[in-house]
Amino acid sequence: MIDLRAFSLEGKQVLVTGANTGIGQGIALSLARAGAKVIGIGRSSMDETASLINQMDGNFIAHTCDLGDSAQTRDLVDTVWEKHGAIDGIINNAGIIRRNDAADFSEDDWDDVLEVNLKAPFLISQAFGRRVLAENRRGKIVNIASLLSFQGGIRVVSYAASKHGIAGLTKDLANEWATRGINVNAIAPGYIDTNNTEALRADPKRSQEILGRIPAGRWGKPSDIGDTAVFLCAAASDYLTGTVIPVDGGWLAR
């Protein structure tokens, strides 16, 4: 008899930021396939994600929030909790990037990226942690890190700083909450086939350079990240915390 209940999210409610497209959408679809009720957070339309989940008879709720606005972010978890009931897990996926030479990088671009990529995940995790601890529940937090949590990158100084920060945030919260029923982990995606990488994939030279370094020999899919998120939200990962897991086809091992 095959028993996969440890990998099921049936009866769980999971919040996903940036669920409108790309990796966030892939995560939402994977969670729904595993049985979770998904609460998608975004500042733009999530109709496509909702439609895809509805087609699989899943359960999706869209909630609008601008994570660049600290006041909105600070109230997000409590608002959703009061309206839709207890949350079992959160996926801090939403992020932005700005590119420029470090010598010319503006303070506004630095602040904008750190606000969405690092401050928002902290505020959401903090609010979630308070609720879970107060009610003596179990909870799962999954942060979306990056290969630039390990590497420096070029011309993306605020993004690299924010993703290094996500790795530190993950480990600190894991240390504080491990004995109190909250697991905190992160996923570091490699090169994933999304609209954000369309230009890279359309450039034959750059695409070949990238593929040449990936031992798996292919670009990742949003479902590769989504299925890892399912594991990290499920009971199967109850003894796993404080990790940053590269899902990169072997990029960092090369």
C-alpha positions as CSV (number, residue, x, y, z in Angstrom):
1,M,0.0,0.0,0.0
2,I,1.3,3.5,-0.9
3,D,0.8,6.1,1.8
4,L,1.6,9.6,0.7
5,R,-0.2,11.5,3.4
6,A,3.0,13.0,4.7
7,F,3.2,14.9,1.4
8,S,-0.4,16.0,1.3
9,L,-1.6,19.5,2.0
10,E,-5.3,18.5,2.2
11,G,-7.1,20.8,4.6
12,K,-4.2,23.3,4.7
13,Q,-4.4,26.9,3.8
14,V,-1.2,28.5,2.4
15,L,-0.6,32.1,1.5
16,V,1.6,32.8,-1.6
17,T,2.9,36.3,-2.5
18,G,3.4,37.2,-6.1
19,A,1.0,34.5,-7.3
20,N,0.1,36.2,-10.5
21,T,2.8,34.8,-12.8
22,G,6.1,32.9,-13.1
23,I,7.5,31.1,-10.1
24,G,4.7,32.3,-7.8
25,Q,2.1,31.0,-10.1
26,G,3.9,27.7,-10.4
27,I,4.0,27.4,-6.6
28,A,0.3,28.2,-6.3
29,L,-0.5,25.4,-8.9
30,S,1.6,22.9,-7.1
31,L,0.1,23.7,-3.7
32,A,-3.4,23.4,-5.1
33,R,-2.6,20.0,-6.7
34,A,-1.4,18.8,-3.3
35,G,-4.8,19.7,-1.8
36,A,-4.1,23.1,-0.3
37,K,-6.4,26.1,-0.3
38,V,-4.2,28.8,-1.8
39,I,-4.5,32.5,-1.0
40,G,-2.7,34.4,-3.7
41,I,-1.3,37.8,-2.8
42,G,-0.5,40.3,-5.6
43,R,-0.9,43.9,-6.7
44,S,-2.0,42.9,-10.2
45,S,-4.6,40.5,-11.6
46,M,-4.3,36.9,-10.6
47,D,-7.2,35.8,-12.9
48,E,-4.9,33.5,-14.9
49,T,-3.7,31.7,-11.8
50,A,-7.3,31.4,-10.5
51,S,-8.5,30.0,-13.8
52,L,-5.7,27.4,-13.9
53,I,-6.5,26.2,-10.4
54,N,-10.2,26.2,-11.0
55,Q,-9.6,23.9,-14.0
56,M,-8.1,21.3,-11.7
57,D,-11.0,21.8,-9.2
58,G,-8.6,23.4,-6.7
59,N,-9.3,26.3,-4.3
60,F,-7.8,29.7,-4.9
61,I,-8.6,33.1,-3.2
62,A,-7.1,36.3,-4.6
63,H,-6.1,39.1,-2.2
64,T,-4.7,42.4,-3.4
65,C,-1.8,43.9,-1.5
66,D,1.1,46.2,-2.5
67,L,4.1,44.8,-0.7
68,G,6.0,48.0,-1.5
69,D,3.7,49.7,1.1
70,S,4.8,48.7,4.6
71,A,1.4,49.6,6.1
72,Q,-0.4,47.2,3.8
73,T,2.2,44.5,4.3
74,R,2.1,44.8,8.1
75,D,-1.7,44.2,8.2
76,L,-1.8,41.5,5.5
77,V,-1.6,38.3,7.7
78,D,-4.1,39.5,10.3
79,T,-6.5,40.7,7.6
80,V,-6.4,37.4,5.7
81,W,-6.5,35.3,8.9
82,E,-9.6,37.2,10.1
83,K,-11.4,36.9,6.8
84,H,-10.5,33.4,5.6
85,G,-9.4,31.6,8.8
86,A,-6.1,30.2,10.1
87,I,-3.1,30.1,7.8
88,D,-0.9,27.0,7.9
89,G,1.9,28.2,5.7
90,I,3.3,31.2,3.9
91,I,5.5,31.4,0.8
92,N,7.4,34.7,0.5
93,N,7.9,34.7,-3.2
94,A,7.2,38.3,-4.5
95,G,10.3,40.2,-5.5
96,I,11.6,42.9,-7.8
97,I,15.0,43.7,-9.3
98,R,16.7,46.9,-10.5
99,R,19.9,47.0,-12.6
100,N,22.6,49.6,-12.7
101,D,26.3,49.9,-12.0
102,A,27.0,50.1,-8.3
103,A,28.6,53.5,-8.6
104,D,25.4,54.9,-10.2
105,F,22.8,52.9,-8.2
106,S,20.2,55.2,-6.8
107,E,19.0,55.2,-3.2
108,D,15.4,54.9,-4.4
109,D,16.2,51.7,-6.3
110,W,18.0,50.3,-3.3
111,D,15.1,51.1,-1.0
112,D,12.4,49.8,-3.4
113,V,14.1,46.4,-3.8
114,L,14.9,46.0,-0.1
115,E,11.3,47.0,0.9
116,V,9.7,44.3,-1.3
117,N,12.4,41.6,-1.2
118,L,13.5,41.6,2.4
119,K,11.4,43.9,4.6
120,A,8.0,42.5,3.4
121,P,9.1,38.8,4.0
122,F,10.1,39.8,7.5
123,L,6.9,41.6,8.3
124,I,4.8,38.8,6.9
125,S,6.8,36.1,8.7
126,Q,6.7,38.1,11.9
127,A,2.9,38.6,11.8
128,F,2.4,34.9,10.9
129,G,4.7,33.8,13.7
130,R,2.9,35.9,16.2
131,R,-0.5,34.3,15.2
132,V,0.9,30.7,15.1
133,L,2.6,31.0,18.5
134,A,-0.3,32.7,20.2
135,E,-2.6,29.8,19.1
136,N,0.0,27.1,19.8
137,R,-0.3,25.8,16.2
138,R,2.2,24.4,13.7
139,G,3.3,26.6,10.8
140,K,5.6,26.5,7.7
141,I,7.4,29.5,6.2
142,V,9.1,29.2,2.9
143,N,11.2,32.1,1.6
144,I,12.2,32.3,-2.1
145,A,15.9,33.0,-2.1
146,S,18.1,33.0,-5.2
147,L,21.4,31.8,-6.6
148,L,22.4,35.3,-5.6
149,S,22.0,34.3,-2.0
150,F,25.3,32.5,-2.7
151,Q,26.8,34.5,-5.5
152,G,27.4,38.3,-6.0
153,G,25.9,38.9,-9.3
154,I,26.7,42.0,-11.4
155,R,24.8,45.3,-11.6
156,V,22.1,44.0,-9.2
157,V,23.6,45.2,-5.9
158,S,20.3,45.7,-4.0
159,Y,18.9,42.4,-5.3
160,A,22.0,40.5,-4.3
161,A,21.9,42.1,-0.8
162,S,18.2,41.3,-0.4
163,K,18.7,37.7,-1.3
164,H,21.7,37.3,1.0
165,G,19.4,38.9,3.6
166,I,16.7,36.3,2.9
167,A,19.2,33.5,3.7
168,G,20.0,35.2,7.0
169,L,16.4,35.8,7.8
170,T,15.5,32.2,7.2
171,K,18.2,30.9,9.5
172,D,17.5,33.4,12.3
173,L,13.7,32.7,12.4
174,A,14.4,28.9,12.1
175,N,16.7,29.1,15.2
176,E,14.1,31.1,17.2
177,W,11.1,29.1,16.3
178,A,12.3,25.5,15.8
179,T,11.2,24.4,19.2
180,R,7.9,26.2,18.9
181,G,6.3,24.4,16.0
182,I,7.4,26.7,13.1
183,N,9.7,25.4,10.3
184,V,11.5,28.1,8.3
185,N,13.3,27.2,5.1
186,A,14.1,28.8,1.7
187,I,14.3,27.7,-1.9
188,A,17.0,29.2,-4.2
189,P,15.7,28.8,-7.8
190,G,18.2,28.5,-10.6
191,Y,17.4,29.6,-14.2
192,I,13.7,29.1,-14.6
193,D,11.6,29.2,-17.7
194,T,9.3,32.2,-17.0
195,N,8.5,35.5,-18.6
196,N,11.3,37.1,-16.5
197,T,13.9,35.0,-18.4
198,E,12.3,35.3,-21.8
199,A,15.0,37.7,-23.1
200,L,17.8,35.4,-21.9
201,R,16.3,32.3,-23.5
202,A,15.7,34.2,-26.8
203,D,19.4,35.1,-27.0
204,P,21.1,32.1,-28.5
205,K,24.6,33.0,-27.1
206,R,23.5,33.6,-23.5
207,S,21.0,30.7,-23.5
208,Q,23.8,28.3,-24.6
209,E,26.2,29.7,-22.0
210,I,23.7,29.2,-19.3
211,L,22.6,25.7,-20.4
212,G,26.3,24.8,-20.8
213,R,26.8,25.3,-17.0
214,I,23.6,23.5,-15.9
215,P,24.4,19.8,-15.3
216,A,20.7,18.9,-15.8
217,G,20.9,20.4,-19.3
218,R,17.7,22.3,-19.2
219,W,16.0,25.4,-17.8
220,G,14.0,24.8,-14.7
221,K,10.2,24.9,-14.7
222,P,8.0,26.8,-12.2
223,S,6.7,23.4,-11.1
224,D,10.2,22.4,-10.1
225,I,10.1,25.2,-7.5
226,G,6.4,24.6,-6.7
227,D,6.9,20.9,-5.9
228,T,9.7,21.7,-3.6
229,A,7.5,24.2,-1.8
230,V,4.9,21.5,-1.4
231,F,7.4,19.3,0.4
232,L,8.5,22.2,2.6
233,C,4.9,22.9,3.6
234,A,4.0,19.3,4.2
235,A,4.5,17.1,7.3
236,A,7.3,15.2,5.4
237,S,9.6,18.2,6.1
238,D,8.8,18.5,9.8
239,Y,12.4,17.9,10.8
240,L,13.9,20.2,8.2
241,T,14.5,23.9,9.1
242,G,17.0,26.6,8.6
243,T,18.0,25.4,5.1
244,V,18.4,27.2,1.8
245,I,17.8,24.6,-0.9
246,P,19.1,25.3,-4.4
247,V,16.7,24.0,-7.0
248,D,19.0,24.8,-9.9
249,G,19.7,21.7,-11.9
250,G,23.1,21.5,-10.4
251,W,24.3,25.1,-11.3
252,L,26.0,25.7,-7.9
253,A,27.7,22.3,-8.0
254,R,29.4,23.0,-11.3
